Amino acid sequence: MRRVYLDNNATTRMTEEVLEAMLPFYKDLYGNASSIHSFGRPARKAIDEARAHVSELLGTNSPELVIFTSGGYEYDNFAIFGVAQALKAKGDHIITTAIEHHAVLNTCKSLEKEGYKVTYLGVDKYGVINLEELKKAITDKTVLITIMYANNETGTIEPVIEIGEIAKKRGVCFHTDAVQAAGKLDFEVKAMNIDLLSMSGHKIYGPKGVGAIYIKKGTKITPQLLGGHHEMGKRAGTENVAGIVGLGEAARLAKRDIPDEGRIKGLRDYLYKGITSDIEDIHLNVHPEKRLPNTLNVSFTYLEGESIILNLDMEGIAVSTGSACTAGTLEPSHVLSAMGLDPVNTQGSVRFSLGRDNTKEDMDYVIGVLPPIIKRLRAMSPLYEEKKKS
């Protein structure tokens, strides 16, 4: 049986080059990067090189503005809590959206319990915010705008450049979660009026448990992990040298391989054309143009997404219904609900997220396997039977 992995927005397969770069720091090069002796210096040099690679991927010529973290949840917590606390004297208002990752949403909800006011902007049917609504939401008490670069479930890209311009004009700090965008889109954070940008290693074919946050020079932020002087005084704790080295190597390779995203986009479109030619009642849950090159989120009307996933898994195909962090819950996608999809379409959503290992043969396999599954499941669907009678 062929095995096809199409859940790369959840996590990617770490490349051999990344693993090889990491291994020495688990074995012979085991020194603490904060030590100044001959055992520690190679670790410090490796971290500095990794910081430079991440800086280059993000489009900034200032490696010292890159801070390493344990991953996505930590850097979103760091950015939001850190800025809110640092600017408490200025105001207590934060602006985000209804479609953010739970790392952002739950952090904002936590601040609400402390008395902060949070505005959750709505989105249109494609999942894009209204810039005029953003402008109107800003008050003299607004200290932070936190809006993701690209959505993890649908792949829709937000107007980040315009958001940055609005934030700068109004003197508001702007954070963007770029976990899904980094390594897929070529951008220069330095020129985009972004104050904080976060990314994760395991989304760009690197290791899990390590990420990075870019903090623009002059941005006021309160450290959340206190103790030592590590990471320019922004994050205390002995550095995860092997993980950081892996993230750096993954960033270097991602910068090199961004042109390959054009090939992946072609495969994504080929897949969509193939499944829509044999399956009716499919709804595309993403902006037709402003979206990530690798992501395809569609709803198979009158079905449950989980049933489709389990049937595909039995055929060796891995997909998801949305964020890996909400897997196992029966709650409908908060992203698709915010986009105004009716429950019938929301429940039947499936996300195909392609990666650099995927081939045309993989797409042909999915195109051949999926239609019989949908036909079989719809034959057992009371909703579909009602639709045929009407």
N, C-alpha and C positions, 0 to 999 in steps of 0.2 A: 504493500500500500504506500502510495506517495504521501509524504508529509510536507505540508505547506504552512508556513508561519506568517500570518497576516494580522499580528497584534503588536506591531512595533511601536505604537504610541503608548502601550503599557510598559514595554521594555524591549530593548534590542539585544541581540547576541553579541557578546564581547568579542572583538576581533583578536586574531592570533597575535598581531603586532602589539596590541595593548597588553595582552597577557604576558608576552615576552618582556615588555618594558617594565612590568610590575614585579616579576619573579625575583630579580636580584635583591629587591628591598624587603622581601620576605626571608631571604637567606643570608647572604654575605654582607650586604649593605644595610645592616639592621640598626645603625646608630640613630640617636635622637637628633632631630634637625636643630634643636636648640643648643646642642652641645658644640663647643668650639674646638674640640680635639679632632684627631684624624678620622675617628669613627663617625662623628656627626657631620663633618663638612660635606661629604658626598650627598648626604640626605638633604642638606640645605641647598646645595647646588641644584639637585634634581627638582626640588620644590620651586626654586626660582625659574628654572627652565619651563616647568609646567605652567607657572603663572604667566609666562610670556606667551606660551601657545594659546592659552585661554583668552588672553588679551587680544591676540591677533584674530582669533575666531570672532570675537565680539566687535572687532573694529575699533579698538582703542589702542593708542600707542603708549599707554601708561599701565604697565603690569602691576604697579603698586596699588592700583585701584581695584584689583581683583582679590576677593577674600574667599578662602576655601571654607566650606561647611560640610555637614554630614549629608546634605541632600535637600530635596524640594521643600519638605515641610519646615525644616529649620530655617532656610533662607527667607521663605515667605513670612514666617513668624518674626524673624529678625527684622526684616524690612518694615513690617507694619507696626509691631510693638515698639521697635527701636525709634522710628520717626515719631510716632504718636507720643511717646514719653519725652523725647528730646524737645518737641515743639508744644508741649502741654501749655506753656505760658502763652503761646500765640493763639491756640484754639483747640477745639475738641471735635472737629467734624472731618469725616473721611468719606470719600466717594469711591465706590466700586461698582460692579455689575452683578446682575442676577445669575450670570453664567460662569462665574469664576470657579476655579478648582476649590475643593473643600479646604485646602490648606490656607486659602485666603478667606473664604466665607466664614469658616469657624473661628478664625482669628479675629475677624471683624465682630462677630457675634460675642466673642469674649470681651472685647473692648466695650461693646454696648452695655454689658453688665456692670462695667466700671463707670458708666456715665457718659461715654462717648456717643456721639450721634453719627450714624452711618446712613448714607444714601445709596440705595441699590438701583442703579440705572437699568431700565428695561432695554430690550433689543427688538429688532424687526424680525421678519420671518426667516431671515438668513442668519440671524444671530449677531448682527452688527449694531453697535450703539448709535444713537442720534447725537451728533456733536453739539447741536443747539441745546439739547436737554442737559448735556454736560456743562455747557457754559452757564445755564440758568441755575444749575445745582450748586455752583461754587459760591461760597459766602466768605465774609471776612474772617470766619472761624475755621475755614477749610485748611487742613495742614497736609493732607495726602490724597492723591488719586492713585488707586491701584487697579489697573486693568490689564488683563492678559494680552500677550502679543497675538497668539493664535490659540483657538479653543482645542482642547485635547480630545473632545468627543466628535466634533464636526469638522474641525480643520479650518473653520472660517477665521480670516485674519482681520483684526481690528485696525482702525485708522490710527496707528500708533504715532506716526509723524505729526499728524494734526493734533492729537491729544497732547503730545509734548509741547507743541507750540502754544496751545491754550494754557497749559499748566505754567509754562515759563512766563507768559504774559501776565498771568494772575498771581505769580509768585507762590505757586503751590508745588510741593514736592511730587514727583511722578515716579511710581514704581511699576514695572511690567514684569510679569511672570513669562519668561521666554523659553520655558522648558521644551515646548513643542516646536518653536521656531528656530532655536539655535541649532546649527548644523544642517538645517533644511533650507533656510533663507539666508541670503548674503546681505548683511546690513552693517552699518557703522554706528554703534551706540553713541560715540562721541559727538556725532553731528545730528543727533535726533532729539536733543533736549530731554533725554532720559536721565533721571537722577539715580535710580536703582534698577538693575536688571538681573534676574536670576536664571540659572540654567542647571541642568542635572547630568551627571555622567552616564547613567544607564540608558538615557534616551539617545545618545550619540555613539553607541557601540562601545561604551566604556563600562567601568565597574559600578555596581550599586553601592549606595551608602556614601557617596561623595558628590558634592556639587560646588557651585561657586556663585558669588554675588558681586556684581560690579557696583561700586559706590562712587558716584561722581565726587571729585574733590570739592570740599566745602559743604557737602551734605551733612546736616546735623542728624546724628543717629546715636542711640544709647545701646551699648553692647548688652547682649542678653546672657552670655556665658562669661562669668567673671572669674578672675584668678590671676593667670599669668599674662605675659606680654605678647602672646602669640598673635599671628595675623595682624600685624601693625596695631595691636591693642584693641582690635575689633572683635576677636573671638578667642577666648582663652581655651587651652587644652592642647595636649601633645598632638602634633600633626599626624594624620593618617598618611604617612609618606607613600606607601605603595598605592593607595587609592588615589592620591593626588597625582602621582606619576601617571597612573592609568588614565585619569581625566585629562591630563595634559597631552598625552599621546593621542587619545581619542579626539581631542580638539584639533590637534595638528592634522590628523587624517581627515576629519570632517571638513576643515577648511580646504584641503586638497580635493575632496570628493564632492563638494557642493554641485559642480556641473553635472554629476550623475543623477541629480534630482530631476533633471529633464527627462531622462530615460524612465525613471520611476513614475513620473507624471503620465508618460505615454502608456505605461502598463496599467495605471489606475484607470485611465479613460478607456483602454481596451477592455478591461474587466467590466466596467459599467455598461459599455455598449453590448458586451456579450450576454450579460445577465438580463438586460432589459429587452433583448431581442427574443428571449424565450419565456420571460416571466411578466405577467401583467400586474397592475396595481402596485407599482413601486413608486415611492416618494423620495426624492433627493433632499436630504436634510442639511444643506450647506449652500453657501453662496456659489453660484456657477463659475465665478472667476476668482474672487478674492479668497483663496483657500490654499492650504498646504498642498504641495505636489503629491504627497503620498497617501492622503486620507480620503476615504469614501464612506460616508454615513448615509445609509438608505433605510427606509421603512418598508417592510413587506406587510401591506395592509391585511388586517384580519388575523394576524398571527402573533405569537409571543416570541420575542427575540431569543429568549433563553432556549426555547425548543429548537430553534434554528441552529443556535450555537452548539448544542449537544449533538444534534444530528451531523453537523459538519465535523465535529470533533471525532465522531466515530468513523469518518472518512479520512481522518488525518489532517484536517484543516482547522487551524486555530484563528478565531476571530473573537470579537467581544461585542457587548451592547453599549459600551461607553467607557468611562473611567475605570481603571483597574482598582482604584481605591474605594469604589462603591460596589464592586462585584459581590454577589451573594445577597444583596438586598432586593426586595421586591418593589421598592419604591420606583416610580417612573423617573426618568432622567430629568433633573432640574433644568438642564440646558435646553432640551427639546420642549419642555413645558413652557419655559420662558419665551421660546420662539413662537409660541402659540399653536403648536401641533396638537391636534385632537388626540385623546387617549388611544384611539385605535391605531394611529400611526406611531405614537410614542412607544407603545408596548411592543411594536413589531420592528423596532430599530436594530440595526446591526452595523457595527463599524469594522471596515476592512482598512487596516493601516499597513501599507507596504514598506519594505525595507530594501537595502542594497543587495541582499542575497536573493531576492525574488527574480523570477524569470518569466518569459512569455509562456513557457510550458506550465508553470505554476498557475497562471491565469487561465489557461485552457483547461486545466484539471478542475478548477473551481467552477468555470462556466459549464463544464459537463456534469458535475456532481450536483450543483445547487438546484437546478430546475426540478428534478424528480423529488427532491426533499420538500420544496415548497408545494409542489402539487400534492404530495402525500399528506402533508400537514394541513393544507387547506381542505382536503377531503374530510378531515376530522373537525374542522372549525365551524361551530354553529353560526358565527358572524358571517363567514364566507357563504354559507348555504343561504342565509337570509338575503345577502346581497344578490346572489344569483336569481332568487325568486322575485326580487323587486324590479 
